[in-house]
Amino acid sequence: MIESRKSDHVKICLDEDVEVEKNYWNDIKFYHQAAPEIDFEDISLGVDFLGKRLSAPIIIAGMTGGYEGAEVLNRRLAETAEEMRVGLGVGSQRAALEDKDLRKSYELISDHSIPLLFGNIGAPQLISQDEEQPFGISKGKEALEMIDGDYLAVHFNYLQEAVQPEGDMKSKGVTKALKDLSKEVPIIAKETGAGISPGTAMSFRDAGVEAIDVGGMGGTSFSGVEHYRIDDENKKMKDIAKDLWDWGIPTPVSVVECRGRVSLPIIATGGIRSGIQIAKALALGADAVGIAGGLLPAIEKSKKTAIDYLKRLKRELKITMFLLGCEDLDDLMSVNRVITGELKDWIE
Ligand SMILES: Cc1cc2nc3c(=O)[nH]c(=O)nc-3n(C[C@H](O)[C@H](O)[C@H](O)COP(=O)(O)O)c2cc1C
């Protein structure tokens, strides 16, 4: 059941348009510098992030694993992250934690030298849903050991759960469970496309997480994905999923507001599709970006296509920095930017 859900998600994201209507990164503008007074070749994208050296502040966000067919994708993802020296998050390891036969697509990742690697479990599994035993510290450790990972991403996907006919809707005690887990396992708290509010970021910080991936609204809509996954007979849930398609806090809003409240490292995932958008995320206060939906069609084609996609993003980020007169990411983080349109209303 869970394994078929994961393969459905990949298939739907490849076959259907599941982006939200508005990409809020477009509401941020930069001041062009006609005389940048730097040389393009001197620009450096390298960054130390979460104790690891990356060639650019890019993480391939958690997408997949744990079903037949996922091995090919995960091997390509691992090879791409290894060759490009960027971070990688795996998709939810829930199925593999429940059934040892489904581990192969995760275990193969540890054959690769990936500079920064995140495991992944769902926050709803930290507490008891129905009769199920919650995932505790031992399962958290097991997930990281399965891939030889550096941090365990705990995803908060209650929007997605809420629009699923079979969704896990219990949330009482989830932050306490996160706190218990983070005493023993290094945790990144992540959303999956609906964003993290500053209040939630503060309670995650108090729970002891090492970083926050705001996973905001603006790219892949998981309500949209579920809309396509729900049977046509279940018109009521299908319609609800459609109504909640654009639910959430836009990624740039989540970045600005969380940055203002917590000093933890912040990953901006949600709607990052270009190098200019990476520059915008860093200029707003993110330390790195995460990319999922934008990379998926490339990774489905081949490792080469995925590498070309990431090379394009890096080249575009470098060009943006050149035109802003920024030699490194510290310069970029303090560059002038203008917030316009609907994004301005949100932030004000
Ligand atoms: C096919 C697909 C599967 C995903 N599966 C997971 C998952 O298992 N765990 C998770 O934390 N996030 C998952 N995500 C969410 C992404 O990590 C990311 O937060 C979200 O898609 C927003 O980023 P994007 O706009 O770049 O796609 C998935 C995304 C996609 C596209």
Ligand as a Chemical Component Dictionary entry (heavy atoms), coordinates in Angstrom:
data_LIG
# 
_chem_comp.id                   LIG 
_chem_comp.type                 NON-POLYMER 
_chem_comp.pdbx_formal_charge   0 
_chem_comp.three_letter_code    LIG 
# 
loop_
_chem_comp_atom.comp_id 
_chem_comp_atom.atom_id 
_chem_comp_atom.alt_atom_id 
_chem_comp_atom.type_symbol 
_chem_comp_atom.charge 
_chem_comp_atom.model_Cartn_x 
_chem_comp_atom.model_Cartn_y 
_chem_comp_atom.model_Cartn_z 
_chem_comp_atom.pdbx_ordinal 
LIG C1  C1  C 0 7.639  12.702 -6.586 1  
LIG C2  C2  C 0 7.867  13.363 -5.267 2  
LIG C3  C3  C 0 7.914  12.575 -4.125 3  
LIG C4  C4  C 0 8.157  13.164 -2.870 4  
LIG N1  N1  N 0 8.276  12.363 -1.770 5  
LIG C5  C5  C 0 8.680  12.915 -0.597 6  
LIG C6  C6  C 0 8.996  12.088 0.520  7  
LIG O1  O1  O 0 8.926  10.865 0.452  8  
LIG N2  N2  N 0 9.387  12.692 1.670  9  
LIG C7  C7  C 0 9.495  14.055 1.762  10 
LIG O2  O2  O 0 9.896  14.567 2.816  11 
LIG N3  N3  N 0 9.176  14.859 0.730  12 
LIG C8  C8  C 0 8.790  14.326 -0.438 13 
LIG N4  N4  N 0 8.513  15.141 -1.518 14 
LIG C9  C9  C 0 8.460  16.603 -1.310 15 
LIG C10 C10 C 0 9.720  17.314 -1.741 16 
LIG O3  O3  O 0 10.825 16.924 -0.951 17 
LIG C11 C11 C 0 9.548  18.858 -1.687 18 
LIG O4  O4  O 0 9.421  19.271 -0.351 19 
LIG C12 C12 C 0 8.338  19.354 -2.455 20 
LIG O5  O5  O 0 8.134  18.602 -3.638 21 
LIG C13 C13 C 0 8.472  20.819 -2.835 22 
LIG O6  O6  O 0 9.594  21.042 -3.670 23 
LIG P1  P1  P 0 9.483  21.237 -5.265 24 
LIG O7  O7  O 0 8.559  22.383 -5.514 25 
LIG O8  O8  O 0 10.884 21.489 -5.730 26 
LIG O9  O9  O 0 8.936  19.958 -5.842 27 
LIG C14 C14 C 0 8.300  14.577 -2.777 28 
LIG C15 C15 C 0 8.233  15.354 -3.941 29 
LIG C16 C16 C 0 8.027  14.766 -5.177 30 
LIG C17 C17 C 0 7.974  15.644 -6.399 31 
# 
loop_
_chem_comp_bond.comp_id 
_chem_comp_bond.atom_id_1 
_chem_comp_bond.atom_id_2 
_chem_comp_bond.value_order 
_chem_comp_bond.pdbx_ordinal 
LIG C1  C2  SING 1  
LIG C2  C3  SING 2  
LIG C2  C16 DOUB 3  
LIG C3  C4  DOUB 4  
LIG C4  N1  SING 5  
LIG C4  C14 SING 6  
LIG N1  C5  DOUB 7  
LIG C5  C6  SING 8  
LIG C5  C8  SING 9  
LIG C6  O1  DOUB 10 
LIG C6  N2  SING 11 
LIG N2  C7  SING 12 
LIG C7  O2  DOUB 13 
LIG C7  N3  SING 14 
LIG N3  C8  DOUB 15 
LIG C8  N4  SING 16 
LIG N4  C9  SING 17 
LIG N4  C14 SING 18 
LIG C9  C10 SING 19 
LIG C10 O3  SING 20 
LIG C10 C11 SING 21 
LIG C11 O4  SING 22 
LIG C11 C12 SING 23 
LIG C12 O5  SING 24 
LIG C12 C13 SING 25 
LIG C13 O6  SING 26 
LIG O6  P1  SING 27 
LIG P1  O7  DOUB 28 
LIG P1  O8  SING 29 
LIG P1  O9  SING 30 
LIG C14 C15 DOUB 31 
LIG C15 C16 SING 32 
LIG C16 C17 SING 33 
# 
